[in-house]
């Protein structure tokens, strides 16, 4: 049975999609069977992988509203790497989902028939704590909260953690592994260092992943060209710091799963 990992924070611009795309791509390159699920109506996962989200007839929206089977929405991106895309059609279904008897369990129920096919399911979510994010949490075992070396990012973690602890865990009778990932870290600035130290002292060293993502222009260049960073690095014949960071993150995630 595959392990589902959601990346989420109610604050935007913290690198959720970039993390999802690169973690999924690196896992696939290591021979793991990976499904990337885009729960963000902006469809940035598709765009980051060189695809136009409006080109897809069946998306996660059709899966959640049961207009398509989950198998019909899966797009193969390469060896070991599949995607369930999203696009602006998601904006039209949120009210419909809320009227369902179990509106926050729809993604979990949809993925169950195919979960055994994958080693990992990576779930990207929009910057809020609405219906799509709650679906993402309940469909996951591990929640990674990227924080962009700012104190506003920390507030997003607190909000998400409180919802998981106070609402979702009692309702599902399950425990979720929640970890903070520091992104856009800049060792030259005092603020980056202060945020990392404050987060560790406030929430505990075990809550903060030891790996972190440095601010790196190659990451943005790769996204702009529609490539995961690993593919971009091969094309440019370089080994950017961002790729080193994401490789270390994947190693740490694999360690978390092994000892979970």
Protein Blocks (a to p, Z undefined) as FASTA:
>chain_A
ZZddddddfbghiopmmmmmmmmmmmmmnopacddddfbfnlmmmmmnopafklpmbdfk
lmmnopacfklmpccfbehiacddddfklmmmmmmmmmpmblmlmmmmmmmmmmmmpmbd
cdddddddbfklmmmmmmpmbdcdddehiaklmmmmmmmmmmmmmmmmmmnopacddddd
dehiafkbmklmmmmmmmmmmnopklpcfbdcdddfklmmmmmnopafklmmmmnopacf
klmmmmmmmmmmmmmmmmZZ
